[in-house]
Amino acid sequence: MSAPSIDYYTARPILELLLAQQELEAPDLPLEETLEVFHQFLLLPYDGTDEGGRFRALLTSEGPDGGALTVNLARRMHGPPTYVEVGRVAPQRDVCIEWEYQLEDTGDLQTELLWARDFASLDDFVTAIQSSSAWQLALQTPADAQVLVREPGEEPW
């Protein structure tokens, strides 16, 4: 059986199916196993225009009492042009896996943003994610995860 191609509407269910095939389901999504599935998800062909994968670690509420860290893996895709033109769908959306952490000490942690397109290969992108300080911290701190669809304008950037 060949790998399915995904589109604007099927991306989230296919990501959830790929997770389920590995017996993974939100909110219990261990980071390393989930990253492997996300890598597979990025390899699937997209029926339309997509901007590829993204890793984001967003540090907010930084202060003497610590801070909040959101770790997010996403694939950004564009909606079908005929539906975008008539306002039926958003021009872009991200299919995401997201973890949220409350940290007592943020140390030298900083907000990070990596796009797969900025790397020579998807393997290099995954290696960069695994090497990031936010990912390393998240590996040591259990948190619930969610799989969601978000329009880029809904993000706190």
C-alpha positions as CSV (number, residue, x, y, z in Angstrom):
1,M,0.0,0.0,0.0
2,S,1.4,3.4,-1.0
3,A,1.6,6.3,1.5
4,P,-1.5,8.5,1.3
5,S,-1.2,12.1,0.2
6,I,-2.7,14.6,2.6
7,D,-4.7,17.7,1.9
8,Y,-6.0,20.6,3.9
9,Y,-8.9,18.6,5.3
10,T,-7.2,15.2,5.9
11,A,-3.9,16.3,7.5
12,R,-5.1,16.2,11.1
13,P,-6.9,12.9,10.9
14,I,-3.9,11.3,9.1
15,L,-1.5,12.7,11.8
16,E,-3.8,11.2,14.5
17,L,-3.9,7.9,12.5
18,L,-0.1,7.8,12.3
19,L,0.1,8.4,16.1
20,A,-2.5,5.7,16.7
21,Q,-0.6,3.1,14.6
22,Q,2.3,3.6,17.1
23,E,-0.3,3.2,20.0
24,L,0.1,6.9,20.8
25,E,-2.8,9.2,21.6
26,A,-3.2,12.6,23.1
27,P,-2.7,13.6,25.9
28,D,0.0,11.0,26.4
29,L,2.4,11.7,23.6
30,P,6.1,11.1,24.7
31,L,8.3,13.5,22.8
32,E,10.8,11.2,21.1
33,E,8.2,8.8,19.9
34,T,6.0,11.6,18.7
35,L,8.8,13.3,16.9
36,E,9.4,10.1,14.9
37,V,5.8,10.0,13.9
38,F,5.9,13.8,13.0
39,H,8.9,13.1,10.8
40,Q,6.8,10.4,9.0
41,F,4.0,13.0,8.7
42,L,6.3,15.5,7.0
43,L,7.4,12.9,4.5
44,L,3.8,12.4,3.2
45,P,3.1,14.3,0.0
46,Y,0.8,17.2,0.2
47,D,-1.9,17.8,-2.4
48,G,-1.4,21.6,-2.7
49,T,1.0,24.2,-1.4
50,D,2.6,23.6,2.0
51,E,5.4,25.3,3.8
52,G,6.7,22.2,5.5
53,G,7.5,21.5,9.1
54,R,8.2,23.8,12.0
55,F,9.4,23.5,15.5
56,R,8.6,26.3,18.0
57,A,9.5,26.7,21.6
58,L,7.8,29.8,23.0
59,L,8.8,31.1,26.4
60,T,6.2,33.4,28.0
61,S,5.5,34.8,31.4
62,E,9.2,35.0,32.1
63,G,10.0,36.4,35.5
64,P,11.1,35.7,39.0
65,D,8.4,33.1,39.5
66,G,9.5,31.1,36.4
67,G,7.7,31.0,33.1
68,A,5.5,29.0,30.7
69,L,7.0,27.1,27.8
70,T,5.0,25.9,24.8
71,V,6.7,23.3,22.6
72,N,5.0,22.9,19.2
73,L,5.6,20.7,16.1
74,A,3.6,21.9,13.1
75,R,3.1,21.5,9.4
76,R,1.9,24.6,7.7
77,M,-0.3,24.2,4.6
78,H,-2.3,26.5,2.3
79,G,-6.0,26.0,1.7
80,P,-7.5,25.2,-1.7
81,P,-7.3,28.4,-3.7
82,T,-11.0,28.2,-4.9
83,Y,-12.2,27.9,-1.3
84,V,-9.8,30.6,0.0
85,E,-11.0,33.1,-2.6
86,V,-14.6,32.8,-1.5
87,G,-13.7,32.8,2.2
88,R,-14.8,29.2,2.9
89,V,-11.4,28.3,4.4
90,A,-8.4,30.2,5.9
91,P,-5.5,30.8,3.5
92,Q,-3.2,28.8,5.8
93,R,-3.3,26.6,8.8
94,D,-1.0,24.5,10.9
95,V,-1.6,21.0,12.0
96,C,0.2,20.8,15.4
97,I,1.2,18.7,18.2
98,E,1.7,20.9,21.3
99,W,3.0,20.5,24.9
100,E,2.7,23.1,27.6
101,Y,5.0,23.4,30.6
102,Q,5.1,25.6,33.7
103,L,8.7,26.1,34.8
104,E,9.9,27.4,38.1
105,D,13.3,28.3,36.6
106,T,13.7,29.1,32.9
107,G,17.5,29.3,33.2
108,D,19.0,30.3,29.9
109,L,16.1,29.0,27.9
110,Q,15.0,31.2,25.0
111,T,12.2,31.2,22.4
112,E,13.2,29.2,19.4
113,L,11.8,28.8,15.9
114,L,13.1,26.3,13.3
115,W,11.7,25.6,9.8
116,A,12.5,22.4,8.0
117,R,13.0,24.3,4.8
118,D,16.1,26.0,6.4
119,F,17.9,22.6,6.7
120,A,19.5,20.5,4.0
121,S,17.3,17.5,4.9
122,L,14.4,16.5,7.2
123,D,16.9,14.4,9.2
124,D,19.0,17.6,9.8
125,F,15.8,19.4,10.9
126,V,14.9,16.6,13.4
127,T,18.5,16.6,14.7
128,A,18.3,20.4,15.3
129,I,15.0,19.9,17.2
130,Q,16.6,17.2,19.4
131,S,19.6,19.5,20.1
132,S,17.5,22.5,21.1
133,S,17.6,23.4,24.8
134,A,13.8,23.6,24.9
135,W,13.5,20.0,23.6
136,Q,16.1,18.8,26.1
137,L,14.2,20.4,28.9
138,A,10.9,19.1,27.7
139,L,12.3,15.5,27.6
140,Q,12.9,15.7,31.3
141,T,9.5,17.2,32.2
142,P,6.3,15.2,31.5
143,A,3.4,17.1,30.1
144,D,0.1,16.4,28.4
145,A,-0.1,17.1,24.7
146,Q,-2.8,17.9,22.2
147,V,-3.2,17.5,18.4
148,L,-4.8,20.6,16.9
149,V,-5.4,22.7,13.9
150,R,-4.5,26.4,14.2
151,E,-4.6,29.3,11.8
152,P,-1.3,31.3,11.9
153,G,-3.1,34.4,13.1
154,E,-4.2,32.5,16.3
155,E,-0.6,32.1,17.5
156,P,0.9,34.4,20.2
157,W,3.8,35.5,18.0
